[in-house]
Amino acid sequence: MVNNVCVLGAGSTKYGKLSQSIIELGLDAAKGAIDSAGITPKDIQAGYISNVFGVADKQVHMAPVLMSNLGIPHVPGLTIESACGSGSVMFREAYANVAAGFYDCVLGVGVEKVTHTGTTLSTTLFSYCSDFFYEGGNGASFPGLFASIARAYLNKYKATEEDLAYVAIKNHENGLLNPKAHIRKSITVDDVLNSPVVASPLKVYDCCPFSDGASAVILCTEEFAKKIGNDYVRVIGSGRGGSPAAVQSREDITTIPSTIIAANQAYKMAGVTPKDIDFAEVHDCFTIAEIIDIEDLGFFKKGTGGVAAREGITKRTGEIPINPSGGLKSKGHPIGATGIGQVVEVYEQFTGKAGERSVKDAEIALTHNFGATGASAAVHVFQKV
Ligand SMILES: CC(C)(COP(=O)(O)OP(=O)(O)OC[C@H]1O[C@@H](n2cnc3c(N)ncnc32)[C@H](O)[C@@H]1OP(=O)(O)O)[C@@H](O)C(=O)NCCC(=O)NCCS
């Protein structure tokens, strides 16, 4: 590696049902990141865009359109798709290009706009991210696939639907402190258990919502960041992994191999262990996913992630805060933006911009984001400077 890589700026739109076009959302987030970095568009040498369903808002080939709107049409842009994990995979590509010395300063924008299509069409579109021949094409939507995973987990570890509920309650509590979160509402165990069943055992409050939104970051060399003189966060570990795409092809569906592979690479590169992580933003598309993630990331032994949520260990003020932003569950899940939104949270936490939801005394943080049921995943480790 030639360069140390930093996040010098970050910006985000609100997440939710939004009226702006996909390009307006991407531009808002990009301008926020550029302003917070203290640079101008002319400093940007390449643009990376993560997006899955641009076609739903009549705009694909989004990178050149965004670059043109920023007044830098000659800057090369690249759009990257990796389902719900698109943001973190894009971050990894942007990171790798800066680390390798191709560029000193690049822009990464994650963006999605789907809510105007309605729940039925969004569910169908999202199912195209599964192994469609085996899964989506036979009616297995993502709530259905994660319901199978949840059922297997509850059976294997004698966990309960209440354990799942505690994940939702905690993430809604955190989201209440996040002005950009999609669903800002305090909920109880009864609210979760009595909410309508989506795919048993998952109920409405076990699911993330469909969201629109955009998040953006400026990645640069540490030398460039020092020259600009603004606060920045160091990226110290990066890993990517894969799993058999169809859930039916996995030996054990209560674990996600891509997470373990990506995390081990990122920990090794950063020279840290799970014990060194002060907080993490993880992929909680459904409550069961957060429980499996925090076990696969090495924070808890297999079968104990639910107990951790129930006992408050993963609360913002707990031993290992998980999803202080509110996570996908409350902050929302605009799928192309989610992985970058996690990095925005780390940047805000480490540069004193997280306000009421600040995690006390945090120095090292991790982001984890996967595509589909974990067919692809990326993990990054960050250090406060
Ligand atoms: C849970 C789900 C079925 C709800 O869909 P829906 O019933 O059509 O919901 P609507 O969009 O009509 O919203 C109705 C209300 O419920 C709320 N709501 C919607 N989804 C919610 C969720 N997941 N959690 C909490 N509240 C939710 C909305 O904010 C809205 O509230 P309001 O009336 O106060 O504005 C849908 O959000 C879903 O399928 N989520 C999973 C998305 C997914 O699979 N993502 C990919 C992950 S891999």
The ligand as an ORCA input file, in Angstrom:
! r2SCAN-3c Opt
* xyz 0 1
  C     -42.299     -4.039      6.872
  C     -42.962     -3.674      5.550
  C     -43.625     -4.892      4.930
  C     -44.010     -2.566      5.807
  O     -44.580     -2.198      4.577
  P     -46.003     -1.452      4.524
  O     -46.942     -2.126      5.440
  O     -46.393     -1.320      3.088
  O     -45.654     -0.045      5.130
  P     -45.944      1.408      4.542
  O     -44.784      1.823      3.704
  O     -47.319      1.466      3.911
  O     -45.961      2.271      5.863
  C     -47.053      2.255      6.770
  C     -46.585      2.824      8.087
  O     -45.700      1.889      8.727
  C     -44.425      2.478      8.944
  N     -43.423      1.469      8.603
  C     -43.198      0.918      7.401
  N     -42.221      0.004      7.485
  C     -41.829      0.002      8.770
  C     -40.837     -0.702      9.455
  N     -40.081     -1.594      8.811
  N     -40.687     -0.482     10.779
  C     -41.459      0.433     11.415
  N     -42.425      1.140     10.804
  C     -42.595      0.928      9.488
  C     -44.351      3.657      7.978
  O     -43.500      4.684      8.462
  C     -45.788      4.113      7.935
  O     -46.070      4.898      9.082
  P     -46.997      6.190      8.974
  O     -48.340      5.676      8.520
  O     -46.976      6.744     10.370
  O     -46.324      7.070      7.959
  C     -41.903     -3.126      4.543
  O     -41.326     -1.957      5.081
  C     -40.806     -4.133      4.230
  O     -40.999     -5.073      3.459
  N     -39.572     -3.944      4.753
  C     -38.439     -4.775      4.413
  C     -37.629     -4.130      3.302
  C     -36.567     -5.048      2.773
  O     -36.778     -6.221      2.539
  N     -35.362     -4.520      2.561
  C     -34.244     -5.309      2.105
  C     -33.587     -5.960      3.249
  S     -32.461     -7.240      2.762
*
